[in-house]
């Protein structure tokens, strides 16, 4: 199993469509660490005409049919929210242009 450790940062704001409720407008994920699963334990032979190649099952099979080495797991290390304020033509409480 290949494991990816990631940090997630959600950037939120309020806008005229919903001034009372902050909502995310951008999400960034940063890979912190990778733990490789090792070589494929169930390689697949693919053919095209008279040519053939052996590839990892992770490149060909859906997730539920991949070997344990090719299966990918994403682990969220930290999740943060950064509020960037109100975005819009007017401030929601004073009516003054931002």
N, C-alpha and C positions, 0 to 999 in steps of 0.2 A: 504494500500500500504506500503510495506516494502521498505525503502529507505536506500541505502548504499552510503555513502560519501567517495570517494576514491581520493588519490593522485597518479598521474601517472608520472613515470620518465622513459624517453627514453634514453638509452645509445647509442651514435652514434660513428662511426669511418670512416676513409677512408681506402681503401685497393687497391692493384694493379688492381683489376677488374674495379674500378671506382675511380681514385685518386682525381678527381676534386669535386666530390659530396659526402658529408657525408651521411651515411645511418644508420638506426637503426639496431643493432644486438641483443639488449636485451631490454625488456620493463618490468618494475616492477610496480605493483599496490599495494598500501597499503591502507587498510580499516581504515578510520579515525573515522567514526561514523556510527552507525546503529540506525535507527528509525523503530521499529517493527510495523507492520500493525495491530496486534491484532489477535484474534481467527478467524478461517475460518468461513465464512458465508454460505458456500455451501459444506459441507462435502460429500464425496463420499463413498458408501458402495461397497467394493470389496469382491468377493466370490471365494473360491477355494475348490471344493468338498462340504463338509457339513460345512465348516468353513467360517466365514465372519468377516470383520473388517471395521471400519469406519476410513477413513484417510482424511487429508486436500486435497482440490481440487488442491492445488499447487503442490502436490506430484504425481498427476495422470493426470491432464488435461493439454493440451497445453496452452501456455500463453494467447491466445485470449479468452479462455473459463474459465479462473480463476476468482474467486471473487476479489473484490477490496482489501481485506485484504491479499490475497495470492500473488498478483501481486508484482513483484520486479522491482524497479527502481534504476539504478546506476547513480550517479551524480558525475562528475569529479570536484573535488575541485581545485586542481592545476595540471598543466601539465608542466613538466620541461624537458629540453634536456641537457645532459651532454656529451660533445665531449671528447673522450679519445685519440684522435690523430690518427696517421697513423699506421696501422697494416699490416705488410708485410715484405718481405726480404730486400727491399731497400727503402730509403726515396725518395718520388716522385720527388723532385726537385734537389737533389744533387747527387743521385746515391750511397751514402754512406750507408752501412748497418746500420740499426736502432739499 
